[in-house]
Amino acid sequence: RILLVRQMNKASRVLSIGQGIIGSAAEENERKAVNWEEGSAYLLPCLKGVACGWIHKRIDDTDNKKDDNAENDSTTIVRDDDIDDVVLYVLKVSPETLQSMEGKNTDDMSCWVGKSYELFRQCLAKSQPQNGDGQKVKSDDKDATTEGILLSDEESSTMSLIAALAE
């Protein structure tokens, strides 16, 4: 998956869902905050059938950072009506689909499909971890599966263009 954070208020907190039944105590205890930034895109590794999802909340008063320049130590209170929705665009392509498109001319595809295909190929090729011998190694990085791998500004711009073309 490639995920674009189109809109996210500074007072928002996004949590990845945990394992288990959504809303259960076990699942809620496994939720992890993601550090996404508005306008950025992220590559989320294939989870082999494991569900992924996110919960949007406002930052709790205890989570607000105190202003070091402030005259007092009070925290900023954020009202619920001050928070807009978080807007995410997610592209998901199976490895089989990518493989079936190999060798096809992207000029014959709709613009957003061709750009999506090229972006996935580029991101996947560059995200493959390598050991010292140049051999690919498997990554079990938990942060990468929940938060994703931050894409470059150029790749984020391409993902933004794809979202606009697909609208």
N, C-alpha and C positions, 0 to 999 in steps of 0.2 A: 504494500500500500504506500501511496504517497499522499500526505495530508498537508493541506494548506490552511493556515490560520488566517482567515480573511478579516475577522473582527474579534477583538478581545479587549475588554475594558481592563484597566490597571487594577480595579477593585475585584476582578474575577479570580477565582481559583478553579483550576480544572484538575480533576483526579481521574486516574485510570481505574477501571473497575478491577476488583480482586477476583480470585477464583471462588467458585461456588454459586449458589443461588443469589441473584441480584437482590439486594436489600437484606440479606441474612447477616447476622452478626459476624460470621466468619468472613464473608465477602467484604463487608464494610471495614473490618480491621485490616484487610490486605490492600486497601486502596492507597495509591501513591500519587502525590502531587507531581504534575508535569510542569516543566519550565519552558513552555512555549511562548513565542513572541508573535505579536500581530504582524502579518505580512511575510512571515517565514514559512518555509515548507520543510517537511520531515519525511524521511524514508523509514517506514516501519517494517521490520523483517517479517517474513511469513511465519505465522503461528501454527500452521498445520492443523487447522480446524478448531483452535482455541478461540473463544469469543474475545473480542476487544471492544471497548466502549469507554465513554468518559462521562463524568458527572460534573456539572457546572454549579459552583456555589460562589457566594460572596466570601471575601476574606474575613475571617472571624476577627473580632476586635483584638483578641490576644495575638493574632498573626500580623497585625499592622506594624510596620516599622515606625519607630519613634524618630521624629525629626531632631537630629543632633543640634540644630541651630535654634530650636524652640526654647522659649523661656521656661516652659514647664514640661513635665514628662507625660502629658496626656496623649492618648492615642487618637488617631483620626477615626471618627465614627462614619461608617459608610451605610447609607440608607439603601434598602432593597430597590427603591425606584431609581437609584443612581446607576444601576448596573444594567447594561444592555445585554442582549443575547450574545453568546459566543457563536460565531459563524465559521464552520469548518467545511472544506471541500475535500473529499477523499476519493482517490482513484485506486481501484483494486484490480489487478490483473493476475491471473493464475500463471504459473510457470509454463503450463501447457499452451496457453493462449500466446504467450510471448514466443514460444518455440514455433508454433504454427505460423506466426507472422514473419519468421526469419526468412530473409531473401525477397520478401515482397516489396514492391515499390511504394514508398509512403506517399508519392504523388497521386496514387490511385485511391487513397483513403481520404475521408473527410479531414479537414485541417486539424481539428482537435484530437482525432484518433491518431493521426500520424505524429503529431507533436508529443502525445502521451507515450506512444511506443518508443520514440527516440529518447525521451526523458527517462523512462524506465530502464532502457538498455544502458544508458549513460550512468545512471545512479547505481544500478546493480553491479556493473563492471567495476566501478570505483569503490564500492562498499565491501567487496570481498576481502576479508582479512588475509594477510599473507604471513607465513613464518619466515625465518631467515633464509631458507632454501628457495624461496619463491613459490612454495607449495601452498595451496589454499588450505586454511585451517577453519574449523567450525567455531563460531562465536556463540557463547551462551550468556552474553551480557544482558542481564535483566533490565537495566536502564534503557538499552536500545529497543527492547521489545515493548516497553511501556511508553517511553517518551519519544523514541525514534532517533534517527541520526539527522542532525541539522544539515540541510542542503545549502549550497552556496547561494549568494544573492542572485546570480544569473539563473540557477535552477529554480529558485523560488519565484523569480519573475516569469519564467517559462510556465510554471504551474499556475500562476495567477492568470496568465494569458489563456491557458487551456480552460480554466474555470470560466473565464469571460466568453470564450468561443462556444462552450457547451451550454451556456445559459439560454 
